[in-house]
Amino acid sequence: MNTHDLTTQLVPGDLYLEIQQFYAVQLKILDRGDGEQWARTFTPDGIFQAADMPEPLVGREILTKAIELQTTKHEGLVLRHWLGQLTVEQIDENTFRAQSYVMVYVTPDRTLLSGEVHFRHHTLCDDELVRVDGSWLVRKRYVETDGEYK
């Protein structure tokens, strides 16, 4: 993962809020475990790569299957993703780089009021976003997880 150059010109506030809203929706879809809908937040040839993965996941069909597998693996648990410290810089007219920290929490049942919430892991996210027909899509996502989570 590249370090963010603090001398880079960041995007204006209204554009930043628009991208932040995109992430809020994307994480809600992910927390619901809707692999197909989540994969549609990527370009058709979108790439997801994590530091501990031998090969990247490429394309919406593969991304959908990966989320469906994770959802099955975590059955009976509720995962929540919290995104913070988002920085966004413009690469060209329709391409942006977004970096953020994402924390994942888990609780053992479907009602957050009756289960204990546990911190699961912390990640650094480096995304290449593109604007296509007025909508945001992830073209590439690189994720690095802190600690020994597998």
DSSP file (Angstrom, degrees, kcal/mol; ACC not computed):
  #  RESIDUE AA STRUCTURE BP1 BP2  ACC     N-H-->O    O-->H-N    N-H-->O    O-->H-N    TCO  KAPPA ALPHA  PHI   PSI    X-CA   Y-CA   Z-CA
    1    1 A M              0   0    0      0, 0.0     2,-0.2     0, 0.0   124,-0.0   0.000 360.0 360.0 360.0 135.6    0.0    0.0    0.0
    2    2 A N        -     0   0    0      1,-0.1     2,-0.2     3,-0.0     3,-0.0  -0.540 360.0-115.2 -80.4 148.3    1.3    3.4   -0.9
    3    3 A T        -     0   0    0     -2,-0.2     2,-0.4     1,-0.1    -1,-0.1  -0.587  34.9-106.1 -80.3 147.9    1.5    6.1    1.8
    4    4 A H        -     0   0    0     -2,-0.2     2,-0.8     1,-0.1    -1,-0.1  -0.578  25.7-132.1 -76.9 130.0   -0.7    9.1    1.2
    5    5 A D    >   -     0   0    0     -2,-0.4     3,-2.1     1,-0.2    -1,-0.1  -0.734  11.7-156.4 -82.7 110.5    1.1   12.2    0.2
    6    6 A L  T 3  S+     0   0    0     -2,-0.8    -1,-0.2     1,-0.3     4,-0.1   0.616  89.3  65.3 -68.3 -10.9   -0.2   14.9    2.4
    7    7 A T  T 3  S+     0   0    0      2,-0.1    -1,-0.3    -3,-0.0     2,-0.1   0.561  78.4 111.6 -84.8  -7.0    0.8   17.6   -0.1
    8    8 A T  S <  S-     0   0    0     -3,-2.1     2,-0.6     1,-0.1    -4,-0.0  -0.367  78.7-111.1 -66.6 142.7   -1.7   16.2   -2.6
    9    9 A Q        -     0   0    0     81,-0.1    81,-0.7    -2,-0.1     2,-0.1  -0.660  35.4-146.9 -75.7 117.9   -4.8   18.4   -3.3
   10   10 A L  B     -A   89   0A   0     -2,-0.6    79,-0.2    79,-0.2    77,-0.0  -0.404  24.3 -91.3 -83.4 164.6   -7.8   16.7   -1.8
   11   11 A V        -     0   0    0     77,-1.6    -1,-0.1     1,-0.1    77,-0.1  -0.292  48.4 -89.4 -75.0 158.4  -11.3   17.0   -3.3
   12   12 A P     >  -     0   0    0      0, 0.0     4,-2.3     0, 0.0     3,-0.4  -0.232  41.8-104.6 -63.9 157.9  -13.8   19.7   -2.4
   13   13 A G  H  > S+     0   0    0      1,-0.2     4,-2.5     2,-0.2     5,-0.2   0.836 116.7  52.5 -54.9 -42.8  -16.2   19.1    0.5
   14   14 A D  H  > S+     0   0    0      1,-0.2     4,-1.7     2,-0.2    -1,-0.2   0.895 112.5  45.6 -66.2 -38.0  -19.3   18.4   -1.6
   15   15 A L  H  > S+     0   0    0     -3,-0.4     4,-2.2     2,-0.2    -1,-0.2   0.885 111.1  53.7 -68.7 -39.4  -17.5   15.7   -3.6
   16   16 A Y  H  X S+     0   0    0     -4,-2.3     4,-2.6     1,-0.2    -2,-0.2   0.923 108.8  48.7 -59.9 -45.6  -16.0   14.3   -0.5
   17   17 A L  H  X S+     0   0    0     -4,-2.5     4,-2.2     1,-0.2    -1,-0.2   0.870 108.7  54.0 -63.7 -37.1  -19.5   13.9    1.1
   18   18 A E  H  X S+     0   0    0     -4,-1.7     4,-1.7     2,-0.2    -1,-0.2   0.918 112.1  43.7 -62.3 -44.1  -20.8   12.3   -2.1
   19   19 A I  H  X S+     0   0    0     -4,-2.2     4,-2.1     2,-0.2    -2,-0.2   0.888 111.0  54.5 -69.5 -39.1  -18.0    9.7   -1.9
   20   20 A Q  H  X S+     0   0    0     -4,-2.6     4,-2.0     1,-0.2    -2,-0.2   0.892 107.6  50.8 -60.6 -39.3  -18.6    9.2    1.9
   21   21 A Q  H  X S+     0   0    0     -4,-2.2     4,-2.2     2,-0.2    -1,-0.2   0.884 105.6  56.2 -65.1 -39.3  -22.2    8.5    1.2
   22   22 A F  H  X S+     0   0    0     -4,-1.7     4,-2.6     1,-0.2    -2,-0.2   0.933 108.9  46.9 -56.3 -46.9  -21.2    5.9   -1.4
   23   23 A Y  H  X S+     0   0    0     -4,-2.1     4,-2.7     2,-0.2     5,-0.2   0.886 108.0  55.5 -65.3 -38.7  -19.2    4.1    1.2
   24   24 A A  H  X S+     0   0    0     -4,-2.0     4,-1.7     1,-0.2    -1,-0.2   0.927 112.5  42.7 -59.5 -44.8  -22.0    4.3    3.8
   25   25 A V  H  X S+     0   0    0     -4,-2.2     4,-2.1     2,-0.2    -2,-0.2   0.927 113.1  52.3 -67.0 -45.0  -24.3    2.5    1.3
   26   26 A Q  H  X S+     0   0    0     -4,-2.6     4,-2.2     1,-0.2    -2,-0.2   0.900 110.4  47.7 -59.7 -41.9  -21.7    0.0    0.2
   27   27 A L  H  X S+     0   0    0     -4,-2.7     4,-2.7     2,-0.2    -1,-0.2   0.848 108.5  54.2 -71.1 -33.2  -21.0   -1.0    3.8
   28   28 A K  H  X S+     0   0    0     -4,-1.7     4,-1.4    -5,-0.2    -1,-0.2   0.910 109.8  48.1 -64.2 -40.6  -24.7   -1.4    4.7
   29   29 A I  H  X>S+     0   0    0     -4,-2.1     5,-1.8     2,-0.2     4,-0.7   0.925 112.5  48.9 -63.3 -44.7  -25.0   -3.7    1.7
   30   30 A L  H ><5S+     0   0    0     -4,-2.2     3,-1.1     1,-0.2    -2,-0.2   0.912 108.2  53.3 -61.7 -44.2  -21.9   -5.7    2.9
   31   31 A D  H 3<5S+     0   0    0     -4,-2.7    48,-0.4     1,-0.3    -1,-0.2   0.789 106.2  53.7 -63.9 -27.5  -23.3   -5.9    6.5
   32   32 A R  H 3<5S-     0   0    0     -4,-1.4    -1,-0.3    -3,-0.2    -2,-0.2   0.642 111.4-125.1 -78.0 -14.8  -26.5   -7.4    5.1
   33   33 A G  T <<5 +     0   0    0     -3,-1.1     2,-1.5    -4,-0.7    -3,-0.2   0.729  55.1 154.5  77.5  22.3  -24.4  -10.0    3.3
   34   34 A D     >< +     0   0    0     -5,-1.8     4,-2.6     1,-0.2    -1,-0.2  -0.651  16.2 178.3 -86.5  87.9  -25.9   -9.2   -0.1
   35   35 A G  H  > S+     0   0    0     -2,-1.5     4,-2.6     1,-0.2    -1,-0.2   0.870  75.3  51.0 -60.2 -41.6  -23.1  -10.3   -2.3
   36   36 A E  H  > S+     0   0    0      2,-0.2     4,-1.3     1,-0.2    -1,-0.2   0.930 113.6  43.6 -65.3 -45.4  -24.8   -9.6   -5.6
   37   37 A Q  H  4 S+     0   0    0      2,-0.2     4,-0.3     1,-0.2    -2,-0.2   0.902 114.4  51.0 -66.1 -40.7  -25.7   -6.0   -4.7
   38   38 A W  H >< S+     0   0    0     -4,-2.6     3,-2.0     1,-0.2    -2,-0.2   0.920 106.6  54.1 -62.6 -43.8  -22.2   -5.4   -3.1
   39   39 A A  H >< S+     0   0    0     -4,-2.6     3,-1.7     1,-0.3    -1,-0.2   0.812  98.8  64.1 -61.8 -29.2  -20.5   -6.7   -6.3
   40   40 A R  T 3< S+     0   0    0     -4,-1.3    -1,-0.3     1,-0.3    -2,-0.2   0.579  88.4  68.8 -72.3  -7.5  -22.5   -4.1   -8.3
   41   41 A T  T <  S+     0   0    0     -3,-2.0    97,-2.5    -4,-0.3     2,-0.3   0.440  96.2  69.1 -85.8   0.7  -20.7   -1.4   -6.4
   42   42 A F  E <  S-b  138   0A   0     -3,-1.7    97,-0.2    95,-0.3    18,-0.1  -0.770  98.7 -98.2-108.4 158.1  -17.6   -2.5   -8.3
   43   43 A T  E >   -     0   0A   0     95,-2.3     3,-2.7    -2,-0.3    16,-0.2  -0.340  46.5 -99.4 -64.9 160.0  -16.9   -2.1  -12.0
   44   44 A P  E 3  S+     0   0A   0      0, 0.0    16,-1.3     0, 0.0    17,-0.2   0.829 129.3  37.1 -53.6 -32.2  -17.7   -5.3  -14.1
   45   45 A D  E 3  S+     0   0A   0     14,-0.2    -2,-0.1    15,-0.1    94,-0.0   0.044  91.8 155.5-105.2  24.6  -14.0   -6.1  -14.0
   46   46 A G  E <   -     0   0A   0     -3,-2.7    13,-2.9    -7,-0.1     2,-0.4  -0.091  32.2-141.5 -56.3 150.0  -13.5   -4.8  -10.5
   47   47 A I  E     -bC 140  58A   0     92,-2.0    94,-2.0    11,-0.2     2,-0.5  -0.950  15.3-172.5-120.9 132.5  -10.6   -6.1   -8.4
   48   48 A F  E     +bC 141  57A   0      9,-2.6     9,-3.2    -2,-0.4     2,-0.4  -0.993  14.3 173.1-121.1 122.2  -10.5   -6.9   -4.7
   49   49 A Q  E     -b  142   0A   0     92,-3.1    94,-2.7    -2,-0.5     2,-0.3  -0.996  11.8-168.7-132.9 129.3   -7.1   -7.8   -3.2
   50   50 A A  E >   -b  143   0A   0     -2,-0.4     3,-1.9    92,-0.2    94,-0.2  -0.869  34.1-116.8-112.2 152.2   -6.2   -8.3    0.4
   51   51 A A  T 3  S+     0   0    0     92,-2.5    93,-0.1    -2,-0.3    -1,-0.1   0.813 115.0  47.3 -57.3 -33.1   -2.6   -8.6    1.6
   52   52 A D  T 3  S+     0   0    0     91,-0.2    -1,-0.3     3,-0.0    92,-0.1   0.352  90.0 101.0 -94.2   7.5   -3.1  -12.2    2.8
   53   53 A M    <   -     0   0    0     -3,-1.9     4,-0.0     1,-0.1     0, 0.0  -0.771  63.8-148.1 -92.9 134.2   -4.8  -13.4   -0.4
   54   54 A P  S    S+     0   0    0      0, 0.0    -1,-0.1     0, 0.0    -5,-0.0   0.867  85.5  17.0 -67.4 -34.1   -2.7  -15.3   -2.9
   55   55 A E  S    S-     0   0    0     -3,-0.1    -5,-0.2     0, 0.0     2,-0.1  -0.979  85.9-109.5-136.5 148.0   -4.6  -14.0   -5.9
   56   56 A P        -     0   0    0      0, 0.0     2,-0.5     0, 0.0    -7,-0.2  -0.370  30.0-116.6 -71.8 156.7   -7.0  -11.0   -6.3
   57   57 A L  E     -C   48   0A   0     -9,-3.2    -9,-2.6    -2,-0.1     2,-0.4  -0.844  37.2-168.0 -89.8 128.3  -10.7  -11.5   -6.8
   58   58 A V  E     +C   47   0A   0     -2,-0.5     4,-0.4   -11,-0.2   -11,-0.2  -0.977  40.3  15.1-128.3 126.9  -11.6  -10.1  -10.2
   59   59 A G  S  > S-     0   0    0    -13,-2.9     4,-2.3    -2,-0.4   -14,-0.2   0.161  81.6 -87.6  95.2 150.9  -15.1   -9.5  -11.6
   60   60 A R  H  > S+     0   0    0    -16,-1.3     4,-2.6     1,-0.2     5,-0.2   0.838 121.2  56.6 -62.1 -37.2  -18.6   -9.2  -10.2
   61   61 A E  H  > S+     0   0    0    -17,-0.2     4,-2.0     2,-0.2    -1,-0.2   0.934 111.4  42.9 -63.0 -45.1  -19.4  -12.9  -10.4
   62   62 A I  H  > S+     0   0    0     -4,-0.4     4,-2.2     2,-0.2    -2,-0.2   0.894 113.6  52.0 -67.5 -40.9  -16.3  -13.8   -8.3
   63   63 A L  H  X S+     0   0    0     -4,-2.3     4,-2.0     2,-0.2    -2,-0.2   0.907 108.8  51.2 -62.3 -41.8  -17.0  -10.9   -5.8
   64   64 A T  H  X S+     0   0    0     -4,-2.6     4,-2.4     1,-0.2    -2,-0.2   0.941 110.7  47.8 -59.5 -48.8  -20.6  -12.1   -5.3
   65   65 A K  H  X S+     0   0    0     -4,-2.0     4,-2.3     1,-0.2    -1,-0.2   0.870 108.7  55.0 -62.3 -37.4  -19.5  -15.7   -4.6
   66   66 A A  H  X S+     0   0    0     -4,-2.2     4,-2.2     2,-0.2    -1,-0.2   0.911 110.4  44.5 -63.9 -42.6  -16.8  -14.4   -2.1
   67   67 A I  H  X S+     0   0    0     -4,-2.0     4,-2.7     2,-0.2    -2,-0.2   0.897 111.8  53.0 -69.7 -39.2  -19.4  -12.5   -0.1
   68   68 A E  H  X S+     0   0    0     -4,-2.4     4,-2.1     2,-0.2    -2,-0.2   0.899 110.4  48.5 -61.2 -39.6  -21.9  -15.4   -0.2
   69   69 A L  H  X S+     0   0    0     -4,-2.3     4,-2.4     2,-0.2    -2,-0.2   0.921 112.5  47.7 -65.0 -44.8  -19.1  -17.7    1.2
   70   70 A Q  H  X S+     0   0    0     -4,-2.2     4,-1.7     2,-0.2    -2,-0.2   0.888 110.4  52.5 -63.6 -38.7  -18.3  -15.2    3.9
   71   71 A T  H  < S+     0   0    0     -4,-2.7    -1,-0.2     2,-0.2     6,-0.2   0.913 111.0  46.6 -64.2 -42.9  -21.9  -14.8    4.8
   72   72 A T  H >< S+     0   0    0     -4,-2.1     3,-1.4     1,-0.2    -2,-0.2   0.910 110.8  53.1 -63.4 -42.5  -22.4  -18.6    5.1
   73   73 A K  H 3< S+     0   0    0     -4,-2.4    -1,-0.2     1,-0.3    -2,-0.2   0.818 113.9  42.6 -61.6 -33.0  -19.2  -18.8    7.2
   74   74 A H  T >< S+     0   0    0     -4,-1.7     3,-2.3    -5,-0.1    -1,-0.3   0.109  80.4 152.9-103.0  20.2  -20.5  -16.1    9.6
   75   75 A E  T <   +     0   0    0     -3,-1.4     3,-0.1     1,-0.3    -3,-0.1  -0.245  68.5  25.3 -55.1 134.8  -24.1  -17.4    9.9
   76   76 A G  T 3  S+     0   0    0      1,-0.3     2,-0.3    34,-0.0    -1,-0.3   0.354 107.7  95.8  90.2  -4.7  -25.6  -16.5   13.2
   77   77 A L    <   -     0   0    0     -3,-2.3     2,-0.5    -6,-0.2    -1,-0.3  -0.863  64.7-142.4-116.1 152.2  -23.3  -13.5   13.6
   78   78 A V  E     - D   0 107A   0     29,-2.8    29,-1.8    -2,-0.3     2,-0.4  -0.969  16.9-161.1-112.5 122.1  -23.9   -9.8   12.7
   79   79 A L  E     - D   0 106A   0     -2,-0.5     2,-0.4   -48,-0.4    27,-0.2  -0.836   5.1-169.4-101.3 140.4  -20.9   -8.0   11.2
   80   80 A R  E     - D   0 105A   0     25,-2.6    25,-2.9    -2,-0.4     2,-0.4  -0.998   7.3-153.9-129.8 133.1  -20.7   -4.2   11.2
   81   81 A H  E     - D   0 104A   0     -2,-0.4     2,-0.5    23,-0.2    23,-0.2  -0.894   5.3-165.6-107.0 133.9  -18.1   -2.2    9.3
   82   82 A W  E     - D   0 103A   0     21,-2.8    21,-2.8    -2,-0.4     2,-0.4  -0.982   6.3-160.4-120.8 122.2  -17.1    1.3   10.5
   83   83 A L  E     + D   0 102A   0     -2,-0.5     2,-0.3    19,-0.2    19,-0.2  -0.849  21.1 156.7-104.0 134.7  -15.2    3.5    8.0
   84   84 A G  E     + D   0 101A   0     17,-2.6    17,-2.5    -2,-0.4    -2,-0.0  -0.928  44.9  39.2-148.3 172.9  -13.2    6.5    9.2
   85   85 A Q  E    S-     0   0A   0     -2,-0.3     2,-0.3     1,-0.2    -1,-0.1   0.877  71.8-177.6  51.0  46.3  -10.3    8.8    8.4
   86   86 A L  E     -     0   0A   0     14,-0.1     2,-0.4    -3,-0.1    14,-0.2  -0.575  10.5-175.0 -76.8 129.3  -11.3    8.9    4.7
   87   87 A T  E     - D   0  99A   0     12,-2.6    12,-2.5    -2,-0.3     2,-0.4  -0.981   2.4-169.4-122.2 141.6   -9.1   10.8    2.4
   88   88 A V  E     - D   0  98A   0     -2,-0.4   -77,-1.6    10,-0.2     2,-0.4  -0.995   5.6-179.8-133.5 131.4   -9.9   11.3   -1.3
   89   89 A E  E     -AD  10  97A   0      8,-2.6     8,-2.9    -2,-0.4     2,-0.4  -0.977  28.1-119.4-130.1 147.3   -7.8   12.7   -4.0
   90   90 A Q  E     + D   0  96A   0    -81,-0.7     6,-0.3    -2,-0.4   -81,-0.1  -0.706  24.5 178.4 -88.0 131.1   -8.6   13.2   -7.7
   91   91 A I  E    S-     0   0A   0      4,-2.9     2,-0.2    -2,-0.4     5,-0.2   0.853  70.3 -26.4 -94.3 -49.5   -6.5   11.4  -10.2
   92   92 A D  E >  S- D   0  95A   0      3,-1.6     3,-0.6     0, 0.0    -1,-0.4  -0.802  90.6 -61.7-148.4-167.7   -8.2   12.5  -13.4
   93   93 A E  T 3  S+     0   0    0      1,-0.2     3,-0.0    -2,-0.2    -3,-0.0   0.843 133.0  14.5 -54.1 -40.1  -11.7   13.8  -14.4
   94   94 A N  T 3  S+     0   0    0     36,-0.0    37,-2.0    -4,-0.0     2,-0.4   0.273 111.9  83.9-121.0  10.7  -13.5   10.5  -13.4
   95   95 A T  E <   +DE  92 130A   0     -3,-0.6    -4,-2.9    35,-0.2    -3,-1.6  -0.960  49.4 174.8-122.9 133.7  -10.9    8.6  -11.3
   96   96 A F  E     -DE  90 129A   0     33,-2.8    33,-3.0    -2,-0.4     2,-0.5  -0.953  24.3-138.0-135.4 151.3  -10.3    9.1   -7.6
   97   97 A R  E     -DE  89 128A   0     -8,-2.9    -8,-2.6    -2,-0.3     2,-0.4  -0.954  22.2-173.1-110.4 127.8   -8.1    7.5   -5.0
   98   98 A A  E     -DE  88 127A   0     29,-2.2    29,-3.3    -2,-0.5     2,-0.4  -0.981   3.6-174.1-123.6 131.1   -9.7    6.9   -1.6
   99   99 A Q  E     +DE  87 126A   0    -12,-2.5   -12,-2.6    -2,-0.4     2,-0.3  -0.966  16.4 151.5-123.2 141.6   -7.9    5.7    1.5
  100  100 A S  E     - E   0 125A   0     25,-2.0    25,-3.2    -2,-0.4     2,-0.4  -0.974  41.8-114.6-157.0 167.1   -9.6    4.8    4.8
  101  101 A Y  E     -DE  84 124A   0    -17,-2.5   -17,-2.6    -2,-0.3     2,-0.4  -0.917  29.8-165.2-104.5 138.9   -9.4    2.8    7.9
  102  102 A V  E     -DE  83 123A   0     21,-2.2    21,-2.8    -2,-0.4     2,-0.4  -0.993   3.3-162.7-128.5 127.1  -12.2    0.2    8.4
  103  103 A M  E     -DE  82 122A   0    -21,-2.8   -21,-2.8    -2,-0.4     2,-0.5  -0.888   8.7-150.6-106.8 140.2  -13.0   -1.5   11.7
  104  104 A V  E     -DE  81 121A   0     17,-2.8    16,-3.4    -2,-0.4    17,-1.2  -0.941  13.0-174.2-115.1 128.9  -15.1   -4.6   11.8
  105  105 A Y  E     -DE  80 119A   0    -25,-2.9   -25,-2.6    -2,-0.5     2,-0.3  -0.854   4.7-160.5-117.8 154.3  -17.3   -5.5   14.8
  106  106 A V  E     -DE  79 118A   0     12,-2.6    12,-2.9    -2,-0.3   -27,-0.2  -0.990   8.4-173.7-138.1 145.3  -19.3   -8.7   15.4
  107  107 A T  E     -D   78   0A   0    -29,-1.8   -29,-2.8    -2,-0.3    10,-0.2  -0.979  30.2-123.8-134.9 149.0  -22.2   -9.6   17.6
  108  108 A P  S    S+     0   0    0      0, 0.0     2,-0.3     0, 0.0     9,-0.1   0.554  83.0  38.0 -79.1  -6.8  -23.6  -13.1   18.1
  109  109 A D  S    S-     0   0    0      2,-0.2   -31,-0.1     7,-0.1     6,-0.1  -0.873  82.4-105.4-137.4 178.4  -27.3  -12.5   17.2
  110  110 A R  S    S+     0   0    0     -2,-0.3     2,-0.7     1,-0.1   -33,-0.1   0.631 102.7  69.4 -75.8 -14.2  -29.5  -10.6   14.9
  111  111 A T    >>  -     0   0    0      1,-0.1     3,-1.4   -33,-0.0     4,-0.7  -0.916  67.7-158.4-108.3 115.9  -30.6   -8.2   17.6
  112  112 A L  T 34 S+     0   0    0     -2,-0.7    -1,-0.1     1,-0.3     3,-0.1   0.664  87.0  67.3 -65.4 -15.2  -27.8   -5.8   18.6
  113  113 A L  T 34 S+     0   0    0      1,-0.2    -1,-0.3     3,-0.0    -3,-0.0   0.756 104.7  39.1 -77.9 -23.1  -29.5   -5.1   21.9
  114  114 A S  T <4 S+     0   0    0     -3,-1.4     2,-0.3     2,-0.1    -1,-0.2   0.495 104.7  70.7-108.5  -3.0  -29.1   -8.6   23.3
  115  115 A G  S  < S-     0   0    0     -4,-0.7     2,-0.3    -6,-0.1    -8,-0.0  -0.822  80.7-109.9-115.7 154.6  -25.6   -9.6   22.2
  116  116 A E        -     0   0    0     -2,-0.3     2,-0.5     1,-0.0    -7,-0.1  -0.602  30.8-134.2 -77.7 139.7  -22.1   -8.5   23.2
  117  117 A V        -     0   0    0     -2,-0.3     2,-0.4   -10,-0.2   -10,-0.2  -0.818  23.8-169.2 -96.5 132.1  -20.3   -6.5   20.5
  118  118 A H  E     -E  106   0A   0    -12,-2.9   -12,-2.6    -2,-0.5     2,-0.4  -0.957  25.9-119.6-124.7 139.9  -16.7   -7.5   19.9
  119  119 A F  E     -E  105   0A   0     -2,-0.4   -14,-0.2   -14,-0.2     3,-0.1  -0.627  31.6-179.6 -71.3 129.5  -14.0   -5.8   17.9
  120  120 A R  E     -     0   0A   0    -16,-3.4     2,-0.3    -2,-0.4   -15,-0.2   0.883  50.8 -37.0-100.2 -56.8  -12.9   -8.2   15.1
  121  121 A H  E     -E  104   0A   0    -17,-1.2   -17,-2.8    28,-0.0     2,-0.4  -0.988  44.2-125.3-165.1 169.4  -10.2   -6.6   13.1
  122  122 A H  E     -E  103   0A   0     24,-0.4    24,-2.9    -2,-0.3     2,-0.3  -0.958  26.8-171.8-124.4 136.2   -8.9   -3.3   11.7
  123  123 A T  E     -EF 102 145A   0    -21,-2.8   -21,-2.2    -2,-0.4     2,-0.5  -0.905  22.9-138.3-129.9 157.8   -8.0   -2.7    8.0
  124  124 A L  E     -EF 101 144A   0     20,-2.6    20,-2.4    -2,-0.3     2,-0.4  -0.969  27.2-159.0-108.7 129.6   -6.4   -0.1    5.8
  125  125 A C  E     -EF 100 143A   0    -25,-3.2   -25,-2.0    -2,-0.5     2,-0.5  -0.923  14.1-175.0-116.3 133.7   -8.3    0.3    2.6
  126  126 A D  E     -EF  99 142A   0     16,-2.4    16,-2.4    -2,-0.4     2,-0.3  -0.952  18.2-179.7-128.9 110.5   -6.9    1.8   -0.6
  127  127 A D  E     -EF  98 141A   0    -29,-3.3   -29,-2.2    -2,-0.5     2,-0.6  -0.824  28.6-150.0-115.8 147.8   -9.4    2.2   -3.4
  128  128 A E  E     -EF  97 140A   0     12,-2.6    11,-3.2    -2,-0.3    12,-1.3  -0.978  28.5-167.6-108.7 114.8   -9.5    3.4   -7.0
  129  129 A L  E     -EF  96 138A   0    -33,-3.0   -33,-2.8    -2,-0.6     2,-0.4  -0.781   6.6-166.1-104.1 146.1  -13.0    4.8   -7.6
  130  130 A V  E     -EF  95 137A   0      7,-2.7     7,-2.2    -2,-0.3     2,-0.6  -0.974  18.6-132.6-129.2 147.9  -14.5    5.8  -10.9
  131  131 A R  E     - F   0 136A   0    -37,-2.0     2,-0.5    -2,-0.4     5,-0.2  -0.888  27.7-180.0 -99.4 121.0  -17.5    7.8  -11.7
  132  132 A V  E >   - F   0 135A   0      3,-3.1     3,-2.0    -2,-0.6    -2,-0.0  -0.976  69.3 -22.4-125.8 117.3  -19.7    6.0  -14.3
  133  133 A D  T 3  S-     0   0    0     -2,-0.5    -1,-0.1     1,-0.3     3,-0.1   0.869 127.9 -49.8  50.8  41.9  -22.9    7.6  -15.5
  134  134 A G  T 3  S+     0   0    0      1,-0.3     2,-0.3     0, 0.0    -1,-0.3   0.438 119.8 104.0  82.0  -0.3  -23.1    9.7  -12.3
  135  135 A S  E <   - F   0 132A   0     -3,-2.0    -3,-3.1  -113,-0.0     2,-0.3  -0.833  68.6-120.9-114.2 153.2  -22.6    6.7  -10.0
  136  136 A W  E     + F   0 131A   0     -2,-0.3     2,-0.3    -5,-0.2    -5,-0.2  -0.731  31.2 176.2 -91.8 140.0  -19.5    5.7   -8.0
  137  137 A L  E     - F   0 130A   0     -7,-2.2    -7,-2.7    -2,-0.3     2,-0.6  -0.986  30.6-120.7-139.0 149.5  -17.9    2.3   -8.5
  138  138 A V  E     +bF  42 129A   0    -97,-2.5   -95,-2.3    -2,-0.3    -9,-0.2  -0.804  25.5 177.0 -88.7 124.5  -14.8    0.6   -7.1
  139  139 A R  E    S+     0   0A   0    -11,-3.2   -92,-2.0    -2,-0.6     2,-0.3   0.835  73.8   8.1 -90.4 -41.6  -12.3   -0.3   -9.9
  140  140 A K  E     -bF  47 128A   0    -12,-1.3   -12,-2.6   -94,-0.2     2,-0.4  -0.999  62.4-173.3-141.9 138.3   -9.6   -1.6   -7.5
  141  141 A R  E     -bF  48 127A   0    -94,-2.0   -92,-3.1    -2,-0.3     2,-0.5  -0.991   1.4-172.1-133.6 127.2   -9.6   -2.2   -3.7
  142  142 A Y  E     -bF  49 126A   0    -16,-2.4   -16,-2.4    -2,-0.4     2,-0.4  -0.978   9.4-169.4-116.8 128.7   -6.5   -3.2   -1.8
  143  143 A V  E     -bF  50 125A   0    -94,-2.7   -92,-2.5    -2,-0.5     2,-0.5  -0.966   9.3-170.5-124.0 131.4   -7.0   -4.2    1.9
  144  144 A E  E     - F   0 124A   0    -20,-2.4   -20,-2.6    -2,-0.4     2,-0.4  -0.983  14.3-150.2-120.4 122.6   -4.4   -4.7    4.5
  145  145 A T  E     - F   0 123A   0     -2,-0.5   -22,-0.2   -22,-0.2     2,-0.1  -0.775  11.0-134.4 -96.2 132.6   -5.5   -6.2    7.9
  146  146 A D    >   +     0   0    0    -24,-2.9     3,-0.6    -2,-0.4   -24,-0.4  -0.476  68.5   9.6 -76.8 153.7   -3.7   -5.3   11.1
  147  147 A G  T 3  S-     0   0    0      1,-0.2    -2,-0.1    -2,-0.1   -26,-0.0  -0.302 110.7 -50.3  78.2-159.7   -2.8   -8.1   13.5
  148  148 A E  T 3  S+     0   0    0     -2,-0.0    -1,-0.2     2,-0.0     2,-0.1   0.074  78.3 143.6-107.1  22.6   -3.0  -11.8   12.9
  149  149 A Y    <         0   0    0     -3,-0.6    -4,-0.1     1,-0.2   -28,-0.0  -0.398 360.0 360.0 -63.1 136.2   -6.6  -12.0   11.6
  150  150 A K              0   0    0     -2,-0.1    -1,-0.2     0, 0.0    -2,-0.0   0.284 360.0 360.0-127.9 360.0   -7.1  -14.7    8.9
